[in-house]
Amino acid sequence: MLITTTNTVEGKKVVKYIGLVTGEAILGANIFKDLFAGIRDIVGGRSEAYEKELRNAKNIAVSEMIDEARLQGANAVIGVDLDYETVGQGGSMLMVSASGTAVVLSE
């Protein structure tokens, strides 16, 4: 499955637009407690543990989006956008969402 943030793919033609596909992942409040407990891994203002969890959440969201596209018969998702939002009371959770347009590209 081809995934791209662009709306076109060089050398390929969109032969069918299937529609919007999405995927989401939410990191709960416990992840923040765990991360702050392990604050020692911050080097140069960056937290490896936090970055790892964000990367994991992004991968889950993209994977869900791909699964939805595949179920609808797509062979690509174009115009992909990733969003990161805080949700819940006091922003206690972090949501990562991936969205794009499922399409069928020419071979």
Residue pairs with C-beta under 8 A, 6 or more apart in sequence:
1 66
1 69
1 70
1 74
1 75
1 76
1 77
2 9
2 75
2 76
2 77
2 105
3 62
3 66
3 76
3 77
3 80
3 100
4 76
4 77
4 78
4 79
4 80
5 79
5 80
5 81
6 78
6 79
7 78
7 79
7 101
8 14
8 78
9 76
9 78
9 105
12 76
12 105
12 106
13 105
13 106
14 78
14 103
14 104
14 105
14 106
15 103
15 104
15 105
15 106
16 103
16 104
17 101
17 102
17 103
18 69
18 72
18 73
18 74
18 101
18 102
18 103
18 104
19 72
19 101
19 102
20 99
20 100
20 101
20 102
21 65
21 68
21 69
21 72
21 74
21 77
21 99
21 100
21 101
21 102
22 64
22 65
22 68
22 97
22 98
22 99
23 60
23 61
23 62
23 63
23 64
23 65
23 66
23 67
23 68
23 97
23 98
23 99
24 61
24 64
24 95
24 96
24 97
24 98
25 56
25 57
25 58
25 60
25 61
25 64
25 95
25 96
25 97
26 57
26 87
26 93
26 94
26 95
26 96
27 53
27 54
27 57
27 93
27 94
27 95
27 96
28 92
28 93
29 88
29 92
29 93
31 53
31 94
32 92
34 49
35 47
35 49
35 50
35 53
38 49
39 47
41 47
41 48
41 49
54 84
54 94
54 96
57 94
57 96
58 82
58 96
58 98
60 96
61 82
61 96
61 97
61 98
62 80
62 82
62 98
64 98
65 77
65 80
65 98
65 99
65 100
66 77
68 102
69 76
69 77
69 100
69 102
72 102
73 104
74 102
74 103
74 104
75 103
75 104
75 105
76 102
76 103
76 104
76 105
77 100
77 101
77 102
77 103
78 100
78 101
78 103
79 100
79 101
80 98
80 99
80 100
81 98
81 99
81 100
82 96
82 97
82 98
83 95
83 96
83 97
83 98
83 99
84 94
84 95
84 96
85 94
85 95
85 97
86 92
86 93
86 94
86 95
87 93
87 94
87 95
